[in-house]
Amino acid sequence: MNRDDNLLVHDTTNLKRRIPFNQRLNFWIVVLFIVLIWGDYRFWLGMLSRRTSVAPPVVVVLSKVSSATVPVYLTAIGSVIPTNTVTVKTQINGTLTQVAFREGQMIKAGDLLAQIDPRPYQAQLLEYEGQLLRDQALLENALIDLKRYQTLYKQNAVSQQTLATQESLVKQYRGAVQIDQGLIESTKVSLIYCKITAPVDGRVGLRLVDPGNFVQTSDSNGIAVVNTLNPITVIFTIAEDYIPDVLQKIYGNVPLAVEVYDRQQNKLLARGKLLTIDNQVDPTTGTVKLRAQFTNDNNLLFPSQFVNVKLLIKNLVNAVIIPTAAIQYSEKGHFAYVLNESKTNKTVSAKPINTLPVTINDKTVVASGVAPGQFVVTEGADNLMDGSPVSISLGHKII
């Protein structure tokens, strides 16, 4: 230690000796008091900062919980099937001379569709009628001879064998007459078949044979196809789990309403009723087929068209419904923020809810958790917690 350091220590020691003990105690008391004031200041400053840092109320949009009668539908994909589909074929062989329908035309049962050349059958009819006249003349002559032989046999002028031969000849001629009559009737039927008529009401498709062709009964394609469109049916499938619900209505003679929508499910095509259910379940898919019928007055349903089907199986009366947008999801299940309104402030509570797989427009049916008349948050829920204060937005106005 050098000389200057020794002097500094010496001076400090002398200073402590010169300051009285009481003065030093007062000094430390003052320092302690200043520290306490500073700590109190920091404490209240922190409390103030906490108060000022409380989040402001969250602006939300509410919707009122309501009750209504909600229809329960089974949805499925179906195919439009005509009530009747008939391939128009010729029942005789001949040359097609005329096609009387216009492709795509709506026709009635009995309307003329095509004409086959009738001349060969007219000639055949004339031939058979001539044979009938000849055989009838032979029969009449045989009957006269039979009457003569019967008289002669009584007089023992002819043998019994001659009489029996004549009786057999009469029977032969009678058989020939019946054959001729049958041929005539058959030919008349063929003449009727020369005019091919519509078997059912409906819409005729494209022409499959042109006039001038020789058509035969063995042709598989036919002349045209007629589909009955009014009424028309739709075949669709449902899961076997719903069979008891459907059968209960069918056996109770309760009509089940069916609605059919387009592929995008945007346009309602037709309303009808359920006709029947198939008699077995498809074991490969676990589904059963159903057939519904529609009047199809506007002809919006087209054969083999794929459609979306809704089958009304029941109505939920006084069902509690909330907007689907109000339903929140968590690991514990579904919940919704419900408004707790008091005189001083407005807060929300997270209420667990049980939903049903039934929707109507943009609302969902709730089994429990909320009651009609309560208000739930539909917008602004992302910033909420259980007990969060809220401000209600009505348009551009916040209350």
Secondary structure, DSSP 8 states (H G I E B T S, - for coil): --HHHHHHHHHHHHHHHHS-HHHHHHHHHHHHHHHHHHHHHHHHHHHHHHHHHS---EEEEEEE-EEEEEEEEEEEEEEEEES-EEEE--SS-EEEEEE---TT-EE-TT-EEEEE--HHHHHHHHHHHHHHHHHHHHHHHHHHHHHHHHHHHHTT-S-HHHHHHHHHHHHHHHHHHHHHHHHHHHHHHHHHHTEEE-SSSEEE----S-TT-EE-TT-SS-SEEEE--SSEEEEEEEEGGGHHHHHHHHHTT---EEEEE-TTS-SEEEEEEEEEE-SS-BTTTTEEEEEEEE--TT----TT-EEEEEEEEEEEEEEEEEEGGG-EEETTEEEEEEEEE-SS-EEEEEEE-EEEEEEETTEEEEEES--TT-EEEEESGGG--TT-BEEEEETTEE-
